[in-house]
Amino acid sequence: MLETNVLYYGDNLDILRRYIPDESVDLIYLDPPFNSERNYNVIFKNEAGRNTDAQLVAFEDAWHWGPNPEKVYAYLTNSAPHEGRVPDPVTSIVAALRKGIGDNPMMAYIVEMSVRLVELHRVLKPTGSIFLHCDPTAGHYLRLVLDAIFDARNFQNEIVWKRSSAHSDTTQGAVHLGRTHDVIFFYSKSAVTTRNVVMIPFSKEYVESHYRHVEPVTGRRYRLGDLTAAKPGGDTLYEWTSPSGKSVRPYKGRYWAYTKEKMAEFERQGRLVYTKSGMPEYKRYIDDNPGQPLQDIWDDIPPINSQAKERLGYPTQKPEALLERIVELASNPGDVVLDPFCGCGTALIAAEKLTRRWIGIDITYLAIAVMKARLKDSFGMETVKVLGQPTEVEGARQFPDRAGQRQERPRQQRYGARLERDNRTRACGPRLVPHVRGADQGDAA
Ligand SMILES: C[S@@+](CC[C@H](N)C(=O)[O-])C[C@H]1O[C@@H](n2cnc3c(N)ncnc32)[C@H](O)[C@@H]1O
């Protein structure tokens, strides 16, 4: 049985395999760490001869090719170990990418992500969806892998989230243009999928240019609409007389769009405005209009700035509005939302707020401590169950070769204890977090 509203402490690959049953989750959001900005050149450098393991350690610097990705690669490309759990197209794509890219941090990242995406596909219900948050450095490779796992026919959108305002890189000598957006790949597991209509309010510019009139007494903004139509439909060629006594018919070759009775109703409601010649026009109020359906460019959700109320100081923290939009779009109340790289738990906060159930997984003590404190802070949850939380000795055994993790753990534990004691999420404010180095530097970093 799937336990929900719980946190798992550990490597998500291990947790997924051990605890999360097949087809049990409705929505997955993942925002894996990736050191793209700082390491763009490094991630393609050949690492042949280097004796480092894949450092999937959260908030260590990068991913590296080594014995572990080699082992995962062998699993993904040999049917004996995976026993049919890895679809053939995934094997082919991963093998082709290795041939083209070589053994380097980028390939380590692709291999480690591929094996996790296979598991995430397994745990998703047939009606479920996945949203993979990344940036353009590795996005194109991940999309090939996602197509192979989820089937290109289930690709729904490449969402562009404008995560920062203009950069000054160019004035500082950068050749590339300012890199200001993240990419969120959105796939469903099948054609029959949970989807809700999300409407977005019109932008200020749109409102000002398209709804130019303001009613003096009510202050309501409106635009004027034509009341004629190209095709006839019943009583639509009558003569209409305005309150000032001017009578008009529809323009040549056109018809009234409404019956005379309906026009009289508009007149009673004060919806008609007349031109000098007496032609009626219809007042469309902006507040009658819920906005426009959500599109794939999201530039209306600002990143978390240094003064934001929700800012916890956790590197790479994403805005709650972004996660609420995703949760609202692709799940219903009571559904299960999973974030396997949950950081300070923004997806879980959005899920709880919107009455979904949730599961969070993270590999660091700090993230688990921050999430517990944040859930307590936001929703008064006194106890949140943490599964897989090792004692210090067990922990050391569980992550034996993760040097950075081992070094950080005591510090993170002290942190966690302090957060719980003080009943605060903000104990990890900007001054405290930087000694946990960010793998990808989010806007909050
Ligand atoms: C970019 S952050 C996620 C931020 C999150 N979206 C938020 O709003 O707070 C990535 C997180 O993934 C975690 N992580 C990295 N590797 C992991 C793994 N193998 N298993 C579980 N969590 C992992 C890191 O500890 C980090 O907290």
The ligand as an ORCA input file, in Angstrom:
! r2SCAN-3c Opt
* xyz 0 1
  C      17.123     21.743     -7.642
  S      16.790     21.103     -6.058
  C      15.050     21.036     -6.011
  C      14.434     22.323     -5.591
  C      12.943     22.223     -5.420
  N      12.260     22.166     -6.664
  C      12.438     23.379     -4.555
  O      11.612     24.197     -5.015
  O      12.897     23.494     -3.445
  C      17.271     19.454     -6.290
  C      17.178     18.603     -5.065
  O      17.441     17.253     -5.451
  C      18.071     16.601     -4.390
  N      18.732     15.380     -4.939
  C      19.826     15.313     -5.714
  N      20.094     14.038     -6.044
  C      19.122     13.286     -5.480
  C      18.840     11.893     -5.470
  N      19.598     11.023     -6.121
  N      17.767     11.453     -4.780
  C      16.969     12.343     -4.120
  N      17.191     13.677     -4.102
  C      18.242     14.140     -4.779
  C      19.006     17.644     -3.816
  O      19.339     17.375     -2.488
  C      18.184     18.922     -3.967
  O      17.519     19.235     -2.783
*
